[in-house]
Amino acid sequence: MLVITVCVGSSCHLRGSYQVIERLEELIKLYQLENKVELKASFCMENCSSGITIRIGEGGPITVFDLTELKKLFVDQVLPQIGGR
């Protein structure tokens, strides 16, 4: 199971981390990955300077600046890790 963690600490919350969670939930359903990807929330991931912080699997922190980049990020970084399309 691949875990995607989204920061919901104060800075990320104010920047829209809950909208990121909602979009990731949509993408997980779209690609029918409910049994392969787990979405979690975490308080401060200590990367508060610019955008919303997420972590995919054991990778380092990734900064998301807006929702439009999430699908590309998902396709480029999540799908290859789970053997998706």
MMTF fields as JSON, N, C-alpha, C and O atoms, coordinates in Angstrom:
{
  "mmtfVersion": "1.0.0",
  "mmtfProducer": "UNKNOWN",
  "numBonds": 339,
  "numAtoms": 340,
  "numGroups": 85,
  "numChains": 1,
  "numModels": 1,
  "chainsPerModel": [1],
  "groupsPerChain": [85],
  "chainIdList": ["A"],
  "bondAtomList": [4, 2, 8, 6, 12, 10, 16, 14, 20, 18, 24, 22, 28, 26, 32, 30, 36, 34, 40, 38, 44, 42, 48, 46, 52, 50, 56, 54, 60, 58, 64, 62, 68, 66, 72, 70, 76, 74, 80, 78, 84, 82, 88, 86, 92, 90, 96, 94, 100, 98, 104, 102, 108, 106, 112, 110, 116, 114, 120, 118, 124, 122, 128, 126, 132, 130, 136, 134, 140, 138, 144, 142, 148, 146, 152, 150, 156, 154, 160, 158, 164, 162, 168, 166, 172, 170, 176, 174, 180, 178, 184, 182, 188, 186, 192, 190, 196, 194, 200, 198, 204, 202, 208, 206, 212, 210, 216, 214, 220, 218, 224, 222, 228, 226, 232, 230, 236, 234, 240, 238, 244, 242, 248, 246, 252, 250, 256, 254, 260, 258, 264, 262, 268, 266, 272, 270, 276, 274, 280, 278, 284, 282, 288, 286, 292, 290, 296, 294, 300, 298, 304, 302, 308, 306, 312, 310, 316, 314, 320, 318, 324, 322, 328, 326, 332, 330, 336, 334],
  "bondOrderList": [1, 1, 1, 1, 1, 1, 1, 1, 1, 1, 1, 1, 1, 1, 1, 1, 1, 1, 1, 1, 1, 1, 1, 1, 1, 1, 1, 1, 1, 1, 1, 1, 1, 1, 1, 1, 1, 1, 1, 1, 1, 1, 1, 1, 1, 1, 1, 1, 1, 1, 1, 1, 1, 1, 1, 1, 1, 1, 1, 1, 1, 1, 1, 1, 1, 1, 1, 1, 1, 1, 1, 1, 1, 1, 1, 1, 1, 1, 1, 1, 1, 1, 1, 1],
  "groupList": [{"groupName": "MET", "atomNameList": ["N", "CA", "C", "O"], "elementList": ["N", "C", "C", "O"], "formalChargeList": [0, 0, 0, 0], "bondAtomList": [1, 0, 2, 1, 3, 2], "bondOrderList": [1, 1, 2], "singleLetterCode": "M", "chemCompType": "L-PEPTIDE LINKING"}, {"groupName": "LEU", "atomNameList": ["N", "CA", "C", "O"], "elementList": ["N", "C", "C", "O"], "formalChargeList": [0, 0, 0, 0], "bondAtomList": [1, 0, 2, 1, 3, 2], "bondOrderList": [1, 1, 2], "singleLetterCode": "L", "chemCompType": "L-PEPTIDE LINKING"}, {"groupName": "VAL", "atomNameList": ["N", "CA", "C", "O"], "elementList": ["N", "C", "C", "O"], "formalChargeList": [0, 0, 0, 0], "bondAtomList": [1, 0, 2, 1, 3, 2], "bondOrderList": [1, 1, 2], "singleLetterCode": "V", "chemCompType": "L-PEPTIDE LINKING"}, {"groupName": "ILE", "atomNameList": ["N", "CA", "C", "O"], "elementList": ["N", "C", "C", "O"], "formalChargeList": [0, 0, 0, 0], "bondAtomList": [1, 0, 2, 1, 3, 2], "bondOrderList": [1, 1, 2], "singleLetterCode": "I", "chemCompType": "L-PEPTIDE LINKING"}, {"groupName": "THR", "atomNameList": ["N", "CA", "C", "O"], "elementList": ["N", "C", "C", "O"], "formalChargeList": [0, 0, 0, 0], "bondAtomList": [1, 0, 2, 1, 3, 2], "bondOrderList": [1, 1, 2], "singleLetterCode": "T", "chemCompType": "L-PEPTIDE LINKING"}, {"groupName": "CYS", "atomNameList": ["N", "CA", "C", "O"], "elementList": ["N", "C", "C", "O"], "formalChargeList": [0, 0, 0, 0], "bondAtomList": [1, 0, 2, 1, 3, 2], "bondOrderList": [1, 1, 2], "singleLetterCode": "C", "chemCompType": "L-PEPTIDE LINKING"}, {"groupName": "GLY", "atomNameList": ["N", "CA", "C", "O"], "elementList": ["N", "C", "C", "O"], "formalChargeList": [0, 0, 0, 0], "bondAtomList": [1, 0, 2, 1, 3, 2], "bondOrderList": [1, 1, 2], "singleLetterCode": "G", "chemCompType": "PEPTIDE LINKING"}, {"groupName": "SER", "atomNameList": ["N", "CA", "C", "O"], "elementList": ["N", "C", "C", "O"], "formalChargeList": [0, 0, 0, 0], "bondAtomList": [1, 0, 2, 1, 3, 2], "bondOrderList": [1, 1, 2], "singleLetterCode": "S", "chemCompType": "L-PEPTIDE LINKING"}, {"groupName": "HIS", "atomNameList": ["N", "CA", "C", "O"], "elementList": ["N", "C", "C", "O"], "formalChargeList": [0, 0, 0, 0], "bondAtomList": [1, 0, 2, 1, 3, 2], "bondOrderList": [1, 1, 2], "singleLetterCode": "H", "chemCompType": "L-PEPTIDE LINKING"}, {"groupName": "ARG", "atomNameList": ["N", "CA", "C", "O"], "elementList": ["N", "C", "C", "O"], "formalChargeList": [0, 0, 0, 0], "bondAtomList": [1, 0, 2, 1, 3, 2], "bondOrderList": [1, 1, 2], "singleLetterCode": "R", "chemCompType": "L-PEPTIDE LINKING"}, {"groupName": "TYR", "atomNameList": ["N", "CA", "C", "O"], "elementList": ["N", "C", "C", "O"], "formalChargeList": [0, 0, 0, 0], "bondAtomList": [1, 0, 2, 1, 3, 2], "bondOrderList": [1, 1, 2], "singleLetterCode": "Y", "chemCompType": "L-PEPTIDE LINKING"}, {"groupName": "GLN", "atomNameList": ["N", "CA", "C", "O"], "elementList": ["N", "C", "C", "O"], "formalChargeList": [0, 0, 0, 0], "bondAtomList": [1, 0, 2, 1, 3, 2], "bondOrderList": [1, 1, 2], "singleLetterCode": "Q", "chemCompType": "L-PEPTIDE LINKING"}, {"groupName": "GLU", "atomNameList": ["N", "CA", "C", "O"], "elementList": ["N", "C", "C", "O"], "formalChargeList": [0, 0, 0, 0], "bondAtomList": [1, 0, 2, 1, 3, 2], "bondOrderList": [1, 1, 2], "singleLetterCode": "E", "chemCompType": "L-PEPTIDE LINKING"}, {"groupName": "LYS", "atomNameList": ["N", "CA", "C", "O"], "elementList": ["N", "C", "C", "O"], "formalChargeList": [0, 0, 0, 0], "bondAtomList": [1, 0, 2, 1, 3, 2], "bondOrderList": [1, 1, 2], "singleLetterCode": "K", "chemCompType": "L-PEPTIDE LINKING"}, {"groupName": "ASN", "atomNameList": ["N", "CA", "C", "O"], "elementList": ["N", "C", "C", "O"], "formalChargeList": [0, 0, 0, 0], "bondAtomList": [1, 0, 2, 1, 3, 2], "bondOrderList": [1, 1, 2], "singleLetterCode": "N", "chemCompType": "L-PEPTIDE LINKING"}, {"groupName": "ALA", "atomNameList": ["N", "CA", "C", "O"], "elementList": ["N", "C", "C", "O"], "formalChargeList": [0, 0, 0, 0], "bondAtomList": [1, 0, 2, 1, 3, 2], "bondOrderList": [1, 1, 2], "singleLetterCode": "A", "chemCompType": "L-PEPTIDE LINKING"}, {"groupName": "PHE", "atomNameList": ["N", "CA", "C", "O"], "elementList": ["N", "C", "C", "O"], "formalChargeList": [0, 0, 0, 0], "bondAtomList": [1, 0, 2, 1, 3, 2], "bondOrderList": [1, 1, 2], "singleLetterCode": "F", "chemCompType": "L-PEPTIDE LINKING"}, {"groupName": "PRO", "atomNameList": ["N", "CA", "C", "O"], "elementList": ["N", "C", "C", "O"], "formalChargeList": [0, 0, 0, 0], "bondAtomList": [1, 0, 2, 1, 3, 2], "bondOrderList": [1, 1, 2], "singleLetterCode": "P", "chemCompType": "L-PEPTIDE LINKING"}, {"groupName": "ASP", "atomNameList": ["N", "CA", "C", "O"], "elementList": ["N", "C", "C", "O"], "formalChargeList": [0, 0, 0, 0], "bondAtomList": [1, 0, 2, 1, 3, 2], "bondOrderList": [1, 1, 2], "singleLetterCode": "D", "chemCompType": "L-PEPTIDE LINKING"}],
  "groupTypeList": [0, 1, 2, 3, 4, 2, 5, 2, 6, 7, 7, 5, 8, 1, 9, 6, 7, 10, 11, 2, 3, 12, 9, 1, 12, 12, 1, 3, 13, 1, 10, 11, 1, 12, 14, 13, 2, 12, 1, 13, 15, 7, 16, 5, 0, 12, 14, 5, 7, 7, 6, 3, 4, 3, 9, 3, 6, 12, 6, 6, 17, 3, 4, 2, 16, 18, 1, 4, 12, 1, 13, 13, 1, 16, 2, 18, 11, 2, 1, 17, 11, 3, 6, 6, 9],
  "groupIdList": [1, 2, 3, 4, 5, 6, 7, 8, 9, 10, 11, 12, 13, 14, 15, 16, 17, 18, 19, 20, 21, 22, 23, 24, 25, 26, 27, 28, 29, 30, 31, 32, 33, 34, 35, 36, 37, 38, 39, 40, 41, 42, 43, 44, 45, 46, 47, 48, 49, 50, 51, 52, 53, 54, 55, 56, 57, 58, 59, 60, 61, 62, 63, 64, 65, 66, 67, 68, 69, 70, 71, 72, 73, 74, 75, 76, 77, 78, 79, 80, 81, 82, 83, 84, 85],
  "secStructList": [7, 3, 3, 3, 3, 3, 3, 7, 1, 2, 2, 2, 2, 2, 2, 6, 2, 2, 2, 2, 2, 2, 2, 2, 2, 2, 2, 2, 2, 2, 6, 6, 7, 6, 6, 6, 3, 3, 3, 3, 3, 3, 1, 7, 7, 1, 7, 7, 1, 1, 1, 3, 3, 3, 3, 3, 6, 6, 7, 7, 3, 3, 3, 3, 7, 7, 4, 4, 4, 2, 2, 2, 2, 0, 0, 0, 0, 0, 2, 2, 2, 2, 6, 7, 7],
  "xCoordList": [0.852, 0.0, 0.89, 1.765, 0.656, 1.393, 0.654, -0.553, 1.378, 0.773, 1.132, 2.299, 0.097, 0.297, -0.12, -1.247, 0.792, 0.534, 0.462, 1.334, -0.573, -0.771, -0.681, -1.33, 0.122, 0.242, -1.032, -1.545, -1.536, -2.694, -2.358, -3.242, -1.072, -0.646, -1.152, -1.725, -0.947, -1.519, -1.231, -2.158, 0.024, 0.382, -0.245, -0.816, -0.147, -0.71, -2.233, -2.864, -2.816, -4.274, -4.747, -5.713, -4.072, -4.457, -4.254, -4.927, -3.344, -3.081, -4.001, -3.997, -4.783, -5.75, -5.472, -5.823, -4.85, -4.515, -5.745, -5.659, -6.875, -8.071, -8.592, -9.168, -8.396, -8.76, -7.819, -8.239, -6.552, -5.599, -6.035, -5.997, -6.443, -6.917, -8.126, -8.196, -9.069, -10.26, -9.897, -10.462, -8.963, -8.553, -7.827, -8.041, -6.986, -6.298, -7.299, -7.143, -8.324, -9.367, -10.054, -10.339, -10.321, -10.935, -10.033, -10.506, -8.737, -7.795, -7.659, -7.57, -7.643, -7.568, -8.784, -8.653, -9.961, -11.177, -11.171, -11.556, -10.737, -10.689, -9.861, -10.255, -8.718, -7.823, -8.101, -7.352, -9.164, -9.592, -8.463, -8.154, -7.871, -6.714, -7.015, -6.104, -8.293, -8.674, -7.982, -7.773, -7.625, -6.961, -5.443, -4.751, -4.921, -3.476, -2.865, -1.66, -3.686, -3.188, -3.975, -5.206, -3.241, -3.859, -3.525, -2.368, -4.519, -4.345, -4.401, -5.326, -3.387, -3.315, -3.063, -2.561, -3.416, -3.117, -2.082, -2.029, -1.267, -0.233, -0.114, -0.253, 0.144, 0.421, 1.839, 2.558, 2.234, 3.421, 4.502, 4.995, 4.844, 5.897, 7.183, 8.106, 7.213, 8.387, 8.884, 10.089, 7.95, 8.291, 7.277, 6.587, 7.199, 6.096, 6.288, 5.421, 7.363, 7.71, 6.91, 6.793, 6.346, 5.769, 4.411, 3.508, 4.232, 2.985, 2.477, 2.748, 1.74, 1.199, 2.144, 2.519, 2.524, 3.496, 2.794, 1.878, 3.257, 2.803, 4.023, 5.116, 3.814, 4.869, 4.225, 3.139, 4.915, 4.429, 5.341, 6.523, 4.787, 5.582, 6.673, 6.437, 7.87, 9.024, 9.806, 10.858, 9.298, 9.998, 10.043, 9.411, 10.794, 10.925, 9.71, 8.794, 9.701, 8.548, 8.431, 9.427, 7.19, 6.885, 5.986, 5.034, 6.278, 5.454, 4.466, 4.85, 3.21, 2.134, 1.713, 1.404, 1.705, 1.357, -0.1, -0.689, -0.688, -2.113, -2.663, -1.908, -3.977, -4.635, -4.401, -4.487, -4.107, -3.959, -2.772, -2.768, -1.78, -0.6, -0.739, 0.126, -1.81, -1.947, -2.108, -1.533, -2.865, -3.061, -1.731, -1.424, -0.949, 0.365, 1.267, 1.94, 1.28, 2.068, 1.621, 2.45, 0.321, -0.238, 0.183, 0.638, 0.03, 0.382, 1.885, 2.311, 2.68, 4.14, 4.776, 5.787, 4.194, 4.874, 4.125, 4.75, 2.809, 2.054, 1.872, 2.203, 1.354, 1.069, 2.293, 2.157, 3.464, 4.619, 4.968, 5.465, 4.718, 5.068, 4.125, 4.488, 2.928, 1.98, 1.727, 0.84, 2.526, 2.376, 1.127, 0.566, 0.681, -0.521, -0.24, 0.887, -1.283, -1.196, -0.406, -0.24],
  "yCoordList": [-1.182, 0.0, 1.236, 1.388, 2.105, 3.364, 4.409, 4.594, 5.084, 6.098, 7.486, 7.803, 8.301, 9.711, 10.497, 10.366, 11.315, 12.09, 13.564, 14.079, 14.233, 15.658, 16.399, 16.026, 17.443, 18.256, 19.061, 19.674, 19.055, 19.859, 20.803, 21.27, 21.069, 22.034, 23.423, 23.613, 24.381, 25.727, 26.361, 26.807, 26.412, 27.062, 26.357, 27.006, 25.045, 24.288, 24.357, 24.439, 24.324, 24.439, 25.756, 25.777, 26.841, 28.153, 28.249, 29.033, 27.467, 27.48, 26.53, 26.545, 25.712, 24.87, 23.386, 22.685, 22.886, 21.458, 20.556, 19.443, 21.011, 20.161, 20.027, 18.998, 21.053, 20.941, 19.968, 19.252, 19.943, 18.98, 17.561, 16.667, 17.352, 16.033, 15.62, 14.486, 16.524, 16.211, 15.849, 14.911, 16.582, 16.3, 14.963, 14.205, 14.663, 13.373, 12.227, 11.177, 12.422, 11.403, 11.164, 10.022, 12.245, 12.126, 11.348, 10.487, 11.647, 10.965, 9.484, 8.638, 9.176, 7.775, 7.011, 5.881, 7.615, 6.976, 6.891, 5.869, 7.959, 7.992, 6.84, 6.199, 6.581, 5.508, 4.179, 3.218, 4.122, 2.913, 2.3, 1.113, 3.14, 2.727, 2.677, 2.741, 2.564, 2.567, 1.475, 1.643, 0.37, -0.734, -0.686, -1.553, 0.337, 0.434, 1.7, 1.753, 2.718, 4.006, 4.397, 4.368, 4.761, 5.237, 6.704, 7.103, 7.495, 8.929, 9.231, 8.821, 9.96, 10.314, 11.803, 12.455, 12.324, 13.709, 13.699, 12.778, 14.737, 14.848, 16.313, 17.215, 16.534, 17.899, 18.241, 17.373, 19.419, 20.041, 19.059, 18.226, 19.195, 18.387, 19.204, 18.815, 20.342, 21.21, 21.708, 21.765, 22.065, 22.624, 23.733, 23.701, 24.704, 25.668, 26.894, 27.768, 26.985, 28.266, 28.682, 29.883, 27.757, 28.245, 27.691, 28.47, 26.401, 25.821, 24.775, 24.835, 23.821, 22.724, 21.535, 21.176, 20.935, 19.855, 18.5, 18.239, 17.638, 16.255, 15.347, 15.774, 14.111, 13.092, 11.875, 11.446, 11.327, 10.148, 8.99, 8.982, 8.022, 6.883, 7.35, 8.136, 6.855, 7.196, 8.375, 8.727, 8.992, 10.11, 11.34, 11.41, 12.283, 13.536, 14.414, 14.077, 15.537, 16.426, 17.035, 17.366, 17.171, 17.793, 18.973, 18.849, 20.119, 21.297, 21.438, 21.453, 21.54, 21.75, 23.206, 23.696, 23.891, 25.308, 25.563, 26.538, 24.698, 24.819, 23.491, 22.591, 23.383, 22.117, 21.669, 20.476, 22.603, 22.236, 21.317, 20.575, 21.349, 20.51, 19.113, 18.263, 18.87, 17.588, 16.39, 15.336, 16.513, 15.365, 14.947, 13.756, 15.913, 15.591, 14.934, 13.946, 15.468, 14.89, 13.461, 12.572, 13.243, 11.917, 10.939, 9.831, 11.353, 10.492, 10.226, 9.103, 11.247, 11.114, 10.398, 9.715, 10.543, 10.011, 8.908, 8.054, 8.909, 7.877, 6.642, 5.532, 6.826, 5.674, 4.785, 3.564, 5.326, 4.435, 3.609, 2.49, 4.132, 3.418, 2.243, 1.311, 2.296, 1.22, 0.366, -0.488, 0.618, -0.145, 0.216, -0.612, 1.47, 1.933, 2.354, 2.266, 2.812, 3.196, 4.448, 4.904],
  "zCoordList": [0.0, 0.0, 0.0, 0.853, -0.96, -1.048, -0.223, -0.38, 0.651, 1.52, 0.993, 0.759, 0.814, 0.48, 1.707, 2.184, 2.217, 3.419, 3.048, 2.348, 3.518, 3.254, 4.58, 5.557, 4.604, 5.807, 6.01, 5.075, 7.234, 7.595, 8.753, 9.471, 8.915, 9.926, 9.561, 8.489, 10.431, 10.269, 8.918, 8.243, 8.509, 7.242, 6.055, 5.179, 6.015, 4.885, 4.896, 3.842, 6.084, 6.194, 5.578, 4.816, 5.906, 5.382, 3.876, 3.208, 3.344, 1.896, 1.121, -0.11, 1.817, 1.128, 1.148, 0.199, 2.202, 2.243, 2.174, 1.656, 2.682, 2.621, 1.193, 0.84, 0.371, -1.041, -1.758, -2.667, -1.349, -1.903, -1.544, -2.39, -0.308, 0.11, -0.72, -1.193, -0.896, -1.693, -3.127, -3.69, -3.723, -5.109, -5.189, -6.136, -4.228, -4.221, -4.06, -4.684, -3.229, -3.097, -4.44, -4.8, -5.18, -6.51, -7.46, -8.202, -7.438, -8.326, -7.975, -8.865, -6.695, -6.261, -6.77, -7.241, -6.681, -7.193, -8.711, -9.279, -9.37, -10.828, -11.385, -12.359, -10.768, -11.226, -10.524, -10.698, -9.739, -9.035, -8.196, -8.303, -7.373, -6.573, -5.075, -4.249, -4.734, -3.327, -2.517, -1.316, -3.147, -2.444, -2.549, -2.015, -3.244, -3.433, -2.856, -2.614, -2.634, -2.146, -0.904, -0.889, 0.125, 1.365, 1.543, 1.411, 1.837, 2.024, 3.514, 4.215, 3.985, 5.407, 5.553, 4.638, 6.705, 7.058, 8.172, 8.988, 8.189, 9.216, 9.623, 8.796, 10.899, 11.293, 10.874, 10.38, 11.049, 10.467, 9.998, 10.758, 8.721, 8.123, 7.968, 7.253, 8.656, 8.748, 7.392, 7.146, 6.523, 5.225, 4.931, 3.912, 5.83, 5.859, 4.976, 4.959, 4.263, 3.656, 2.436, 2.191, 1.648, 0.403, 0.011, -0.291, 0.005, -0.477, 0.488, 1.687, -0.039, 0.758, 0.605, -0.511, 1.708, 1.679, 1.661, 2.441, 0.737, 0.718, 0.643, 0.27, 1.001, 0.898, 0.249, 0.638, -0.748, -1.443, -1.066, -1.407, -0.364, 0.092, 1.027, 1.945, 0.78, 1.613, 1.064, 1.598, -0.007, -0.631, 0.249, 1.303, -0.211, 0.514, 0.334, -0.417, 1.022, 0.925, -0.473, -1.117, -0.914, -2.203, -1.899, -1.129, -2.499, -2.29, -3.432, -4.601, -3.089, -4.059, -3.948, -2.862, -5.09, -5.075, -5.433, -4.966, -6.258, -6.544, -7.049, -7.417, -7.06, -7.396, -8.829, -9.12, -9.731, -11.141, -11.386, -12.368, -10.533, -10.731, -10.126, -10.335, -9.386, -8.694, -9.622, -9.35, -10.701, -11.577, -12.211, -12.278, -12.673, -13.257, -12.215, -12.508, -11.025, -9.935, -9.659, -9.465, -9.641, -9.384, -10.479, -10.193, -11.717, -12.852, -12.899, -13.168, -12.64, -12.74, -11.555, -11.719, -10.357, -9.178, -8.446, -7.817, -8.515, -7.795, -8.667, -8.249, -9.86, -10.718, -10.963, -10.893, -11.243, -11.439, -10.197, -10.326, -9.021, -7.795, -7.505, -6.787, -8.064, -7.803, -9.054, -9.073, -10.087, -11.321, -12.085, -12.803, -11.931, -12.621, -14.044, -14.53, -14.698, -16.104, -16.299, -17.43]
}
